[in-house]
Amino acid sequence: MTNHNVLTFAQRLNTICDEQGIPVRGRARYLQENLPYRLSLTGIRKWLIGEAIPETSKLINIAELLGTTVECLLGSRHTQEIKQPEISHHSSSVITANTTPEESTRNFKPLAKHQSRVLPLLTPDQVLKQSIASLPIRSVTKWITVSDDIPAQAFAMQVDGNSMCNPNGFPSIPEGSTVIIEPDHEIQHGKIVVVTDYHSNDYVSVKKLEIDGPHQLLVSLNTIYPPLEFDTDRFRIIGYVKQIMMTL
């Protein structure tokens, strides 16, 4: 991430905070108290003055808190596209010339919760990297909007091939569909999982996990493909499919 990109992020973050009426004095504390993770004030101030930029997962929460999108924070959309969240008269704050920074931060109410969030849309190669460590923001070029009941740590991937296209009904995941994946490594019967093969450097596949006594199988919904024995020495579960999105 270049210094220019970090400074641009800081400018956009401050502009969005200004548009939402969050006072400059106490701004870092407001973000610290209303984001769903623990961060030092020093770390947040670095975002605001252009010395650092948050990780991808944190950008999602920041955008949701400020009533904007990751695209706006990163500069791929104009800040004028930000929608003002609906706030009742009872939840609005009053800041006067005599209000101290601490009072302005304490009195400022969190913005209304939105009904959507954005997630990174990753390639299979990026999914592999994401399963090991958080991807740098600069490598994420596509984002997708989902409902806010999807966990913030989830991500999306487009499905290649027809192995999960079910000729007999639902569920079916046709080629080109987008799946929303929640990271989870637990083995659970009946779940549709995203797996990688330790024997291959680029294998990422969507399968249904079926447990029948001592047998654990990775099953394709398209019956022309034979099931695979799920061997933990060979396969690793990256996560579970929470949602299927497709264009008809």
Sequence and secondary structure as in RCSB ss.txt:
>XXXX:A:sequence
MTNHNVLTFAQRLNTICDEQGIPVRGRARYLQENLPYRLSLTGIRKWLIGEAIPETSKLINIAELLGTTVECLLG
SRHTQEIKQPEISHHSSSVITANTTPEESTRNFKPLAKHQSRVLPLLTPDQVLKQSIASLPIRSVTKWITVSDDI
PAQAFAMQVDGNSMCNPNGFPSIPEGSTVIIEPDHEIQHGKIVVVTDYHSNDYVSVKKLEIDGPHQLLVSLNTIY
PPLEFDTDRFRIIGYVKQIMMTL
>XXXX:A:secstr
  HHHHHHHHHHHHHHHHHTT  STTHHHHHHHHSSS   HHHHHHHHHTS    HHHHHHHHHHTTS HHHHHT
SS GGG       GGG     TT  HHHHHHH       SEEEEEEE HHHHHHHHHS   GGG   EEEEETTS
 TT EEEE  SSTT  TTSSS   TT EEEEEE     TT EEEEEETT SS EEEEEEEEETTEEEEE SSTTS
  EE  TTTEEEEEEEEEEE   
